[in-house]
Amino acid sequence: MELNIKNIDDYIKSFPEEVQQLLVQVRETIKKAAPNATEDIKYGMPTFVLNGNLVHFAAFKSHIGFYPVPTGIEAFKTELSVYKTGKGSVQFPIYEPIPLKLIEKIVAFRVSENEAKATKKKSTQKK
């Protein structure tokens, strides 16, 4: 992979066409669930930011990695149980349909989580 990746478009273009299509689907799903989030590249991965890092995603040889932090994995552990998961990550096999509705639900959860954290932080700063 190229090291001069400056944005998510560059990242997606660095993969074969069939993987690009999956990455675009994931990106569009995240945008739909978090329309106010901004895009960035962090840790070498596409990242959506809203009151802090929201979610990351990345392509690998046989899966799409999705990183909604540990709370995002824990909150949806039943739905995610059919996938390989880690503390803050899940692997969606490239050759199976990507669960876009589930990604949308997880992102919406992370948006509300980050917004609540930001609201709490603001209220404690006013005191």
N, CA, C and O atoms as CSV, one atom per row, in Angstrom:
chain,resi,resn,atom,element,x,y,z
A,1,MET,N,N,0.840,-1.179,0.000
A,1,MET,CA,C,0.000,0.000,0.000
A,1,MET,C,C,0.888,1.246,0.000
A,1,MET,O,O,1.970,1.257,0.587
A,2,GLU,N,N,0.415,2.273,-0.659
A,2,GLU,CA,C,1.169,3.523,-0.739
A,2,GLU,C,C,1.224,4.206,0.622
A,2,GLU,O,O,0.286,4.118,1.414
A,3,LEU,N,N,2.331,4.885,0.878
A,3,LEU,CA,C,2.477,5.586,2.144
A,3,LEU,C,C,1.990,7.025,2.074
A,3,LEU,O,O,1.874,7.681,3.110
A,4,ASN,N,N,1.700,7.535,0.876
A,4,ASN,CA,C,1.286,8.929,0.738
A,4,ASN,C,C,-0.241,9.070,0.710
A,4,ASN,O,O,-0.776,9.904,-0.021
A,5,ILE,N,N,-0.920,8.271,1.489
A,5,ILE,CA,C,-2.377,8.336,1.548
A,5,ILE,C,C,-2.764,9.512,2.436
A,5,ILE,O,O,-2.428,9.559,3.619
A,6,LYS,N,N,-3.476,10.455,1.838
A,6,LYS,CA,C,-3.829,11.678,2.552
A,6,LYS,C,C,-5.308,11.742,2.947
A,6,LYS,O,O,-5.689,12.498,3.842
A,7,ASN,N,N,-6.134,10.939,2.269
A,7,ASN,CA,C,-7.563,10.974,2.578
A,7,ASN,C,C,-8.190,9.615,2.254
A,7,ASN,O,O,-7.529,8.715,1.737
A,8,ILE,N,N,-9.462,9.495,2.566
A,8,ILE,CA,C,-10.143,8.209,2.381
A,8,ILE,C,C,-10.250,7.842,0.905
A,8,ILE,O,O,-10.182,6.661,0.563
A,9,ASP,N,N,-10.414,8.819,0.030
A,9,ASP,CA,C,-10.452,8.513,-1.405
A,9,ASP,C,C,-9.153,7.831,-1.842
A,9,ASP,O,O,-9.185,6.815,-2.536
A,10,ASP,N,N,-8.020,8.391,-1.436
A,10,ASP,CA,C,-6.715,7.795,-1.773
A,10,ASP,C,C,-6.617,6.374,-1.220
A,10,ASP,O,O,-6.144,5.462,-1.898
A,11,TYR,N,N,-7.066,6.203,0.009
A,11,TYR,CA,C,-7.010,4.887,0.654
A,11,TYR,C,C,-7.800,3.875,-0.171
A,11,TYR,O,O,-7.294,2.800,-0.494
A,12,ILE,N,N,-9.028,4.218,-0.506
A,12,ILE,CA,C,-9.894,3.290,-1.246
A,12,ILE,C,C,-9.296,2.961,-2.612
A,12,ILE,O,O,-9.320,1.806,-3.038
A,13,LYS,N,N,-8.763,3.964,-3.297
A,13,LYS,CA,C,-8.190,3.756,-4.637
A,13,LYS,C,C,-6.966,2.851,-4.622
A,13,LYS,O,O,-6.565,2.345,-5.671
A,14,SER,N,N,-6.368,2.637,-3.462
A,14,SER,CA,C,-5.160,1.812,-3.382
A,14,SER,C,C,-5.466,0.308,-3.378
A,14,SER,O,O,-4.546,-0.506,-3.308
A,15,PHE,N,N,-6.752,-0.067,-3.451
A,15,PHE,CA,C,-7.149,-1.474,-3.415
A,15,PHE,C,C,-7.742,-1.920,-4.747
A,15,PHE,O,O,-8.150,-1.088,-5.558
A,16,PRO,N,N,-7.791,-3.247,-4.973
A,16,PRO,CA,C,-8.441,-3.761,-6.188
A,16,PRO,C,C,-9.922,-3.354,-6.227
A,16,PRO,O,O,-10.540,-3.092,-5.195
A,17,GLU,N,N,-10.459,-3.310,-7.431
A,17,GLU,CA,C,-11.829,-2.834,-7.671
A,17,GLU,C,C,-12.871,-3.478,-6.750
A,17,GLU,O,O,-13.710,-2.775,-6.189
A,18,GLU,N,N,-12.828,-4.805,-6.588
A,18,GLU,CA,C,-13.859,-5.477,-5.778
A,18,GLU,C,C,-13.779,-5.064,-4.311
A,18,GLU,O,O,-14.803,-4.986,-3.632
A,19,VAL,N,N,-12.575,-4.801,-3.822
A,19,VAL,CA,C,-12.403,-4.348,-2.437
A,19,VAL,C,C,-12.824,-2.880,-2.328
A,19,VAL,O,O,-13.413,-2.475,-1.325
A,20,GLN,N,N,-12.523,-2.088,-3.355
A,20,GLN,CA,C,-12.957,-0.687,-3.370
A,20,GLN,C,C,-14.468,-0.592,-3.201
A,20,GLN,O,O,-14.964,0.253,-2.456
A,21,GLN,N,N,-15.193,-1.459,-3.893
A,21,GLN,CA,C,-16.658,-1.428,-3.796
A,21,GLN,C,C,-17.125,-1.667,-2.357
A,21,GLN,O,O,-18.048,-1.003,-1.885
A,22,LEU,N,N,-16.493,-2.605,-1.669
A,22,LEU,CA,C,-16.853,-2.885,-0.268
A,22,LEU,C,C,-16.526,-1.689,0.622
A,22,LEU,O,O,-17.325,-1.304,1.476
A,23,LEU,N,N,-15.347,-1.106,0.417
A,23,LEU,CA,C,-14.942,0.046,1.221
A,23,LEU,C,C,-15.876,1.230,1.011
A,23,LEU,O,O,-16.202,1.941,1.961
A,24,VAL,N,N,-16.309,1.445,-0.229
A,24,VAL,CA,C,-17.254,2.527,-0.519
A,24,VAL,C,C,-18.576,2.268,0.200
A,24,VAL,O,O,-19.167,3.191,0.760
A,25,GLN,N,N,-19.042,1.026,0.190
A,25,GLN,CA,C,-20.290,0.688,0.889
A,25,GLN,C,C,-20.179,0.975,2.378
A,25,GLN,O,O,-21.090,1.550,2.975
A,26,VAL,N,N,-19.073,0.577,2.971
A,26,VAL,CA,C,-18.875,0.816,4.407
A,26,VAL,C,C,-18.818,2.316,4.673
A,26,VAL,O,O,-19.450,2.810,5.607
A,27,ARG,N,N,-18.064,3.034,3.854
A,27,ARG,CA,C,-17.939,4.490,4.029
A,27,ARG,C,C,-19.298,5.169,3.933
A,27,ARG,O,O,-19.635,5.998,4.779
A,28,GLU,N,N,-20.078,4.831,2.921
A,28,GLU,CA,C,-21.396,5.448,2.739
A,28,GLU,C,C,-22.331,5.113,3.896
A,28,GLU,O,O,-23.123,5.956,4.317
A,29,THR,N,N,-22.244,3.899,4.409
A,29,THR,CA,C,-23.067,3.485,5.551
A,29,THR,C,C,-22.715,4.310,6.783
A,29,THR,O,O,-23.602,4.752,7.514
A,30,ILE,N,N,-21.426,4.514,7.010
A,30,ILE,CA,C,-20.993,5.311,8.162
A,30,ILE,C,C,-21.456,6.760,7.998
A,30,ILE,O,O,-21.945,7.370,8.948
A,31,LYS,N,N,-21.301,7.309,6.787
A,31,LYS,CA,C,-21.740,8.691,6.529
A,31,LYS,C,C,-23.234,8.861,6.804
A,31,LYS,O,O,-23.663,9.868,7.367
A,32,LYS,N,N,-24.011,7.865,6.400
A,32,LYS,CA,C,-25.466,7.912,6.600
A,32,LYS,C,C,-25.812,7.929,8.095
A,32,LYS,O,O,-26.713,8.650,8.524
A,33,ALA,N,N,-25.093,7.135,8.872
A,33,ALA,CA,C,-25.374,7.031,10.312
A,33,ALA,C,C,-24.754,8.178,11.112
A,33,ALA,O,O,-25.187,8.466,12.228
A,34,ALA,N,N,-23.742,8.828,10.540
A,34,ALA,CA,C,-23.053,9.921,11.244
A,34,ALA,C,C,-22.805,11.075,10.269
A,34,ALA,O,O,-21.658,11.370,9.932
A,35,PRO,N,N,-23.887,11.729,9.815
A,35,PRO,CA,C,-23.730,12.764,8.783
A,35,PRO,C,C,-22.894,13.969,9.217
A,35,PRO,O,O,-22.372,14.689,8.366
A,36,ASN,N,N,-22.759,14.198,10.505
A,36,ASN,CA,C,-21.975,15.347,10.986
A,36,ASN,C,C,-20.515,15.011,11.272
A,36,ASN,O,O,-19.734,15.888,11.641
A,37,ALA,N,N,-20.152,13.761,11.104
A,37,ALA,CA,C,-18.768,13.346,11.361
A,37,ALA,C,C,-17.865,13.818,10.228
A,37,ALA,O,O,-18.308,13.980,9.091
A,38,THR,N,N,-16.607,14.033,10.553
A,38,THR,CA,C,-15.614,14.388,9.542
A,38,THR,C,C,-14.746,13.173,9.259
A,38,THR,O,O,-14.631,12.266,10.084
A,39,GLU,N,N,-14.138,13.172,8.082
A,39,GLU,CA,C,-13.285,12.065,7.679
A,39,GLU,C,C,-11.818,12.421,7.880
A,39,GLU,O,O,-11.415,13.577,7.744
A,40,ASP,N,N,-11.038,11.409,8.206
A,40,ASP,CA,C,-9.607,11.602,8.405
A,40,ASP,C,C,-8.924,10.259,8.174
A,40,ASP,O,O,-9.586,9.232,8.027
A,41,ILE,N,N,-7.613,10.278,8.144
A,41,ILE,CA,C,-6.814,9.054,8.155
A,41,ILE,C,C,-6.047,9.070,9.475
A,41,ILE,O,O,-5.252,9.975,9.730
A,42,LYS,N,N,-6.289,8.071,10.303
A,42,LYS,CA,C,-5.584,7.940,11.581
A,42,LYS,C,C,-5.136,6.493,11.718
A,42,LYS,O,O,-5.866,5.570,11.357
A,43,TYR,N,N,-3.946,6.306,12.234
A,43,TYR,CA,C,-3.374,4.965,12.355
A,43,TYR,C,C,-3.317,4.270,10.985
A,43,TYR,O,O,-3.345,3.042,10.906
A,44,GLY,N,N,-3.237,5.067,9.912
A,44,GLY,CA,C,-3.195,4.521,8.560
A,44,GLY,C,C,-4.527,4.000,8.051
A,44,GLY,O,O,-4.578,3.317,7.028
A,45,MET,N,N,-5.616,4.320,8.764
A,45,MET,CA,C,-6.941,3.808,8.402
A,45,MET,C,C,-7.939,4.946,8.223
A,45,MET,O,O,-7.818,5.992,8.861
A,46,PRO,N,N,-8.924,4.737,7.354
A,46,PRO,CA,C,-10.030,5.694,7.288
A,46,PRO,C,C,-10.703,5.794,8.661
A,46,PRO,O,O,-11.006,4.786,9.299
A,47,THR,N,N,-10.925,7.021,9.089
A,47,THR,CA,C,-11.481,7.278,10.413
A,47,THR,C,C,-12.568,8.334,10.311
A,47,THR,O,O,-12.416,9.323,9.595
A,48,PHE,N,N,-13.646,8.126,11.015
A,48,PHE,CA,C,-14.689,9.145,11.141
A,48,PHE,C,C,-14.576,9.726,12.543
A,48,PHE,O,O,-14.442,8.997,13.526
A,49,VAL,N,N,-14.634,11.056,12.615
A,49,VAL,CA,C,-14.419,11.771,13.865
A,49,VAL,C,C,-15.642,12.625,14.186
A,49,VAL,O,O,-16.131,13.370,13.336
A,50,LEU,N,N,-16.124,12.513,15.401
A,50,LEU,CA,C,-17.224,13.333,15.896
A,50,LEU,C,C,-17.088,13.362,17.415
A,50,LEU,O,O,-17.384,12.372,18.083
A,51,ASN,N,N,-16.644,14.488,17.960
A,51,ASN,CA,C,-16.344,14.560,19.395
A,51,ASN,C,C,-15.353,13.468,19.777
A,51,ASN,O,O,-15.539,12.761,20.767
A,52,GLY,N,N,-14.317,13.343,18.990
A,52,GLY,CA,C,-13.327,12.283,19.172
A,52,GLY,C,C,-13.476,11.236,18.087
A,52,GLY,O,O,-14.388,11.314,17.265
A,53,ASN,N,N,-12.586,10.259,18.080
A,53,ASN,CA,C,-12.679,9.189,17.086
A,53,ASN,C,C,-13.989,8.440,17.265
A,53,ASN,O,O,-14.363,8.062,18.375
A,54,LEU,N,N,-14.675,8.236,16.152
A,54,LEU,CA,C,-15.957,7.531,16.173
A,54,LEU,C,C,-15.737,6.066,15.804
A,54,LEU,O,O,-15.955,5.176,16.626
A,55,VAL,N,N,-15.311,5.823,14.585
A,55,VAL,CA,C,-15.000,4.470,14.101
A,55,VAL,C,C,-13.879,4.561,13.072
A,55,VAL,O,O,-13.669,5.599,12.445
A,56,HIS,N,N,-13.167,3.451,12.916
A,56,HIS,CA,C,-12.160,3.283,11.872
A,56,HIS,C,C,-12.590,2.070,11.048
A,56,HIS,O,O,-13.339,1.220,11.526
A,57,PHE,N,N,-12.111,1.999,9.812
A,57,PHE,CA,C,-12.282,0.778,9.029
A,57,PHE,C,C,-11.070,0.614,8.132
A,57,PHE,O,O,-10.357,1.579,7.854
A,58,ALA,N,N,-10.838,-0.612,7.678
A,58,ALA,CA,C,-9.663,-0.885,6.855
A,58,ALA,C,C,-9.858,-2.185,6.091
A,58,ALA,O,O,-10.614,-3.064,6.506
A,59,ALA,N,N,-9.164,-2.287,4.971
A,59,ALA,CA,C,-9.217,-3.514,4.166
A,59,ALA,C,C,-7.963,-4.340,4.413
A,59,ALA,O,O,-6.862,-3.807,4.554
A,60,PHE,N,N,-8.153,-5.631,4.461
A,60,PHE,CA,C,-7.060,-6.585,4.609
A,60,PHE,C,C,-7.237,-7.674,3.558
A,60,PHE,O,O,-8.189,-7.631,2.778
A,61,LYS,N,N,-6.342,-8.639,3.528
A,61,LYS,CA,C,-6.358,-9.652,2.474
A,61,LYS,C,C,-7.698,-10.391,2.385
A,61,LYS,O,O,-8.209,-10.617,1.288
A,62,SER,N,N,-8.261,-10.764,3.527
A,62,SER,CA,C,-9.483,-11.579,3.472
A,62,SER,C,C,-10.661,-10.987,4.246
A,62,SER,O,O,-11.708,-11.623,4.366
A,63,HIS,N,N,-10.492,-9.769,4.771
A,63,HIS,CA,C,-11.606,-9.183,5.526
A,63,HIS,C,C,-11.555,-7.652,5.505
A,63,HIS,O,O,-10.544,-7.035,5.169
A,64,ILE,N,N,-12.687,-7.082,5.878
A,64,ILE,CA,C,-12.773,-5.647,6.158
A,64,ILE,C,C,-12.773,-5.529,7.678
A,64,ILE,O,O,-13.634,-6.095,8.350
A,65,GLY,N,N,-11.816,-4.800,8.209
A,65,GLY,CA,C,-11.764,-4.566,9.645
A,65,GLY,C,C,-12.602,-3.351,9.992
A,65,GLY,O,O,-12.553,-2.334,9.299
A,66,PHE,N,N,-13.360,-3.457,11.053
A,66,PHE,CA,C,-14.216,-2.359,11.521
A,66,PHE,C,C,-13.909,-2.174,12.998
A,66,PHE,O,O,-13.909,-3.132,13.772
A,67,TYR,N,N,-13.648,-0.925,13.378
A,67,TYR,CA,C,-13.135,-0.626,14.717
A,67,TYR,C,C,-14.019,0.411,15.420
A,67,TYR,O,O,-13.761,1.611,15.327
A,68,PRO,N,N,-15.054,-0.049,16.120
A,68,PRO,CA,C,-15.936,0.883,16.828
A,68,PRO,C,C,-15.578,1.051,18.300
A,68,PRO,O,O,-16.445,1.423,19.092
A,69,VAL,N,N,-14.363,0.796,18.685
A,69,VAL,CA,C,-13.851,0.796,20.064
A,69,VAL,C,C,-14.545,-0.296,20.889
A,69,VAL,O,O,-15.590,-0.807,20.485
A,70,PRO,N,N,-13.978,-0.649,22.024
A,70,PRO,CA,C,-14.545,-1.755,22.809
A,70,PRO,C,C,-16.034,-1.609,23.150
A,70,PRO,O,O,-16.761,-2.603,23.146
A,71,THR,N,N,-16.493,-0.401,23.442
A,71,THR,CA,C,-17.914,-0.256,23.813
A,71,THR,C,C,-18.832,-0.585,22.639
A,71,THR,O,O,-19.924,-1.117,22.838
A,72,GLY,N,N,-18.403,-0.278,21.429
A,72,GLY,CA,C,-19.203,-0.603,20.246
A,72,GLY,C,C,-19.281,-2.096,19.997
A,72,GLY,O,O,-20.296,-2.596,19.511
A,73,ILE,N,N,-18.219,-2.809,20.327
A,73,ILE,CA,C,-18.219,-4.270,20.196
A,73,ILE,C,C,-19.089,-4.882,21.285
A,73,ILE,O,O,-19.910,-5.757,21.009
A,74,GLU,N,N,-18.913,-4.428,22.508
A,74,GLU,CA,C,-19.643,-4.971,23.656
A,74,GLU,C,C,-21.153,-4.785,23.502
A,74,GLU,O,O,-21.926,-5.700,23.787
A,75,ALA,N,N,-21.571,-3.598,23.052
A,75,ALA,CA,C,-23.002,-3.300,22.933
A,75,ALA,C,C,-23.703,-4.172,21.895
A,75,ALA,O,O,-24.917,-4.368,21.969
A,76,PHE,N,N,-22.954,-4.693,20.937
A,76,PHE,CA,C,-23.550,-5.492,19.859
A,76,PHE,C,C,-22.951,-6.895,19.812
A,76,PHE,O,O,-22.908,-7.517,18.751
A,77,LYS,N,N,-22.491,-7.395,20.957
A,77,LYS,CA,C,-21.778,-8.665,20.949
A,77,LYS,C,C,-22.637,-9.829,20.457
A,77,LYS,O,O,-22.109,-10.764,19.855
A,78,THR,N,N,-23.933,-9.793,20.697
A,78,THR,CA,C,-24.792,-10.875,20.210
A,78,THR,C,C,-24.819,-10.890,18.684
A,78,THR,O,O,-24.612,-11.934,18.065
A,79,GLU,N,N,-25.076,-9.720,18.077
A,79,GLU,CA,C,-25.130,-9.632,16.618
A,79,GLU,C,C,-23.769,-9.910,15.988
A,79,GLU,O,O,-23.688,-10.444,14.882
A,80,LEU,N,N,-22.701,-9.546,16.695
A,80,LEU,CA,C,-21.347,-9.721,16.162
A,80,LEU,C,C,-20.771,-11.111,16.434
A,80,LEU,O,O,-19.669,-11.422,15.984
A,81,SER,N,N,-21.504,-11.942,17.161
A,81,SER,CA,C,-20.967,-13.236,17.588
A,81,SER,C,C,-20.625,-14.165,16.417
A,81,SER,O,O,-19.843,-15.100,16.588
A,82,VAL,N,N,-21.188,-13.927,15.251
A,82,VAL,CA,C,-20.898,-14.777,14.084
A,82,VAL,C,C,-19.607,-14.350,13.375
A,82,VAL,O,O,-19.170,-15.003,12.427
A,83,TYR,N,N,-19.000,-13.251,13.840
A,83,TYR,CA,C,-17.771,-12.740,13.230
A,83,TYR,C,C,-16.610,-12.858,14.213
A,83,TYR,O,O,-16.806,-12.978,15.422
A,84,LYS,N,N,-15.408,-12.822,13.669
A,84,LYS,CA,C,-14.220,-12.795,14.514
A,84,LYS,C,C,-14.100,-11.381,15.089
A,84,LYS,O,O,-14.068,-10.400,14.347
A,85,THR,N,N,-14.035,-11.293,16.407
A,85,THR,CA,C,-13.934,-9.991,17.063
A,85,THR,C,C,-12.721,-9.946,17.984
A,85,THR,O,O,-12.199,-10.974,18.416
A,86,GLY,N,N,-12.297,-8.735,18.265
A,86,GLY,CA,C,-11.259,-8.484,19.245
A,86,GLY,C,C,-11.815,-7.482,20.237
A,86,GLY,O,O,-13.012,-7.195,20.224
A,87,LYS,N,N,-10.974,-6.955,21.082
A,87,LYS,CA,C,-11.431,-6.022,22.117
A,87,LYS,C,C,-12.200,-4.836,21.522
A,87,LYS,O,O,-13.245,-4.454,22.049
A,88,GLY,N,N,-11.699,-4.257,20.442
A,88,GLY,CA,C,-12.373,-3.108,19.837
A,88,GLY,C,C,-12.528,-3.241,18.341
A,88,GLY,O,O,-12.650,-2.245,17.629
A,89,SER,N,N,-12.524,-4.489,17.859
A,89,SER,CA,C,-12.545,-4.694,16.404
A,89,SER,C,C,-13.408,-5.884,16.019
A,89,SER,O,O,-13.691,-6.773,16.822
A,90,VAL,N,N,-13.814,-5.863,14.751
A,90,VAL,CA,C,-14.533,-6.993,14.174
A,90,VAL,C,C,-14.040,-7.172,12.742
A,90,VAL,O,O,-13.700,-6.205,12.060
A,91,GLN,N,N,-14.010,-8.427,12.302
A,91,GLN,CA,C,-13.589,-8.737,10.943
A,91,GLN,C,C,-14.783,-9.236,10.144
A,91,GLN,O,O,-15.422,-10.223,10.508
A,92,PHE,N,N,-15.075,-8.536,9.043
A,92,PHE,CA,C,-16.132,-8.965,8.132
A,92,PHE,C,C,-15.460,-9.604,6.919
A,92,PHE,O,O,-14.764,-8.915,6.173
A,93,PRO,N,N,-15.654,-10.914,6.707
A,93,PRO,CA,C,-15.007,-11.578,5.574
A,93,PRO,C,C,-15.374,-10.904,4.239
A,93,PRO,O,O,-16.527,-10.544,4.000
A,94,ILE,N,N,-14.371,-10.749,3.395
A,94,ILE,CA,C,-14.578,-10.073,2.113
A,94,ILE,C,C,-15.536,-10.836,1.210
A,94,ILE,O,O,-16.255,-10.233,0.413
A,95,TYR,N,N,-15.549,-12.151,1.331
A,95,TYR,CA,C,-16.363,-12.946,0.406
A,95,TYR,C,C,-17.754,-13.265,0.940
A,95,TYR,O,O,-18.432,-14.155,0.427
A,96,GLU,N,N,-18.174,-12.543,1.960
A,96,GLU,CA,C,-19.539,-12.648,2.481
A,96,GLU,C,C,-20.142,-11.252,2.443
A,96,GLU,O,O,-19.405,-10.265,2.451
A,97,PRO,N,N,-21.474,-11.149,2.401
A,97,PRO,CA,C,-22.080,-9.804,2.411
A,97,PRO,C,C,-21.681,-9.035,3.679
A,97,PRO,O,O,-21.718,-9.577,4.784
A,98,ILE,N,N,-21.305,-7.787,3.501
A,98,ILE,CA,C,-20.963,-6.933,4.637
A,98,ILE,C,C,-22.280,-6.537,5.325
A,98,ILE,O,O,-23.209,-6.099,4.647
A,99,PRO,N,N,-22.380,-6.679,6.642
A,99,PRO,CA,C,-23.635,-6.370,7.348
A,99,PRO,C,C,-23.821,-4.855,7.532
A,99,PRO,O,O,-23.604,-4.317,8.618
A,100,LEU,N,N,-24.223,-4.190,6.458
A,100,LEU,CA,C,-24.296,-2.729,6.468
A,100,LEU,C,C,-25.305,-2.198,7.483
A,100,LEU,O,O,-25.057,-1.170,8.112
A,101,LYS,N,N,-26.425,-2.872,7.652
A,101,LYS,CA,C,-27.425,-2.418,8.643
A,101,LYS,C,C,-26.844,-2.486,10.049
A,101,LYS,O,O,-27.098,-1.604,10.870
A,102,LEU,N,N,-26.076,-3.513,10.327
A,102,LEU,CA,C,-25.443,-3.652,11.639
A,102,LEU,C,C,-24.383,-2.559,11.826
A,102,LEU,O,O,-24.286,-1.970,12.903
A,103,ILE,N,N,-23.600,-2.290,10.797
A,103,ILE,CA,C,-22.613,-1.213,10.867
A,103,ILE,C,C,-23.321,0.107,11.158
A,103,ILE,O,O,-22.858,0.899,11.978
A,104,GLU,N,N,-24.435,0.335,10.487
A,104,GLU,CA,C,-25.208,1.569,10.698
A,104,GLU,C,C,-25.668,1.689,12.152
A,104,GLU,O,O,-25.583,2.765,12.744
A,105,LYS,N,N,-26.153,0.592,12.722
A,105,LYS,CA,C,-26.603,0.603,14.121
A,105,LYS,C,C,-25.439,0.864,15.081
A,105,LYS,O,O,-25.576,1.615,16.047
A,106,ILE,N,N,-24.305,0.242,14.806
A,106,ILE,CA,C,-23.142,0.432,15.675
A,106,ILE,C,C,-22.651,1.878,15.600
A,106,ILE,O,O,-22.315,2.474,16.624
A,107,VAL,N,N,-22.609,2.440,14.397
A,107,VAL,CA,C,-22.165,3.831,14.243
A,107,VAL,C,C,-23.128,4.775,14.960
A,107,VAL,O,O,-22.687,5.709,15.630
A,108,ALA,N,N,-24.428,4.547,14.832
A,108,ALA,CA,C,-25.414,5.385,15.525
A,108,ALA,C,C,-25.207,5.306,17.042
A,108,ALA,O,O,-25.321,6.313,17.741
A,109,PHE,N,N,-24.906,4.118,17.537
A,109,PHE,CA,C,-24.605,3.942,18.962
A,109,PHE,C,C,-23.373,4.757,19.355
A,109,PHE,O,O,-23.374,5.439,20.380
A,110,ARG,N,N,-22.320,4.681,18.530
A,110,ARG,CA,C,-21.089,5.411,18.822
A,110,ARG,C,C,-21.312,6.920,18.765
A,110,ARG,O,O,-20.727,7.657,19.558
A,111,VAL,N,N,-22.155,7.393,17.832
A,111,VAL,CA,C,-22.476,8.828,17.762
A,111,VAL,C,C,-23.110,9.264,19.071
A,111,VAL,O,O,-22.692,10.258,19.666
A,112,SER,N,N,-24.119,8.526,19.525
A,112,SER,CA,C,-24.798,8.919,20.772
A,112,SER,C,C,-23.844,8.823,21.953
A,112,SER,O,O,-23.910,9.648,22.864
A,113,GLU,N,N,-22.967,7.843,21.954
A,113,GLU,CA,C,-21.997,7.686,23.028
A,113,GLU,C,C,-21.029,8.882,23.058
A,113,GLU,O,O,-20.779,9.450,24.121
A,114,ASN,N,N,-20.492,9.257,21.899
A,114,ASN,CA,C,-19.548,10.383,21.853
A,114,ASN,C,C,-20.237,11.714,22.155
A,114,ASN,O,O,-19.649,12.588,22.792
A,115,GLU,N,N,-21.481,11.867,21.700
A,115,GLU,CA,C,-22.218,13.103,21.995
A,115,GLU,C,C,-22.499,13.216,23.491
A,115,GLU,O,O,-22.389,14.300,24.063
A,116,ALA,N,N,-22.859,12.111,24.120
A,116,ALA,CA,C,-23.117,12.129,25.566
A,116,ALA,C,C,-21.841,12.474,26.336
A,116,ALA,O,O,-21.873,13.231,27.306
A,117,LYS,N,N,-20.728,11.913,25.893
A,117,LYS,CA,C,-19.444,12.191,26.538
A,117,LYS,C,C,-19.081,13.675,26.384
A,117,LYS,O,O,-18.601,14.300,27.329
A,118,ALA,N,N,-19.311,14.232,25.193
A,118,ALA,CA,C,-18.997,15.643,24.937
A,118,ALA,C,C,-19.901,16.561,25.761
A,118,ALA,O,O,-19.444,17.577,26.287
A,119,THR,N,N,-21.170,16.208,25.873
A,119,THR,CA,C,-22.114,16.994,26.672
A,119,THR,C,C,-21.716,16.975,28.143
A,119,THR,O,O,-21.742,18.002,28.822
A,120,LYS,N,N,-21.351,15.800,28.618
A,120,LYS,CA,C,-20.926,15.672,30.018
A,120,LYS,C,C,-19.658,16.489,30.262
A,120,LYS,O,O,-19.536,17.153,31.292
A,121,LYS,N,N,-18.730,16.442,29.334
A,121,LYS,CA,C,-17.486,17.193,29.464
A,121,LYS,C,C,-17.757,18.697,29.508
A,121,LYS,O,O,-17.157,19.418,30.305
A,122,LYS,N,N,-18.669,19.168,28.644
A,122,LYS,CA,C,-19.020,20.597,28.628
A,122,LYS,C,C,-19.662,21.027,29.943
A,122,LYS,O,O,-19.361,22.100,30.467
A,123,SER,N,N,-20.546,20.187,30.472
A,123,SER,CA,C,-21.227,20.549,31.704
A,123,SER,C,C,-20.274,20.593,32.901
A,123,SER,O,O,-20.444,21.410,33.806
A,124,THR,N,N,-19.271,19.706,32.899
A,124,THR,CA,C,-18.312,19.736,34.004
A,124,THR,C,C,-17.336,20.911,33.873
A,124,THR,O,O,-16.803,21.389,34.875
A,125,GLN,N,N,-17.103,21.371,32.650
A,125,GLN,CA,C,-16.210,22.525,32.442
A,125,GLN,C,C,-16.871,23.829,32.877
A,125,GLN,O,O,-16.174,24.770,33.257
A,126,LYS,N,N,-18.210,23.907,32.829
A,126,LYS,CA,C,-18.930,25.116,33.209
A,126,LYS,C,C,-18.962,25.334,34.719
A,126,LYS,O,O,-19.175,26.452,35.188
A,127,LYS,N,N,-18.749,24.263,35.471
A,127,LYS,CA,C,-18.841,24.358,36.937
A,127,LYS,C,C,-17.634,25.021,37.530
A,127,LYS,O,O,-17.552,25.179,38.748
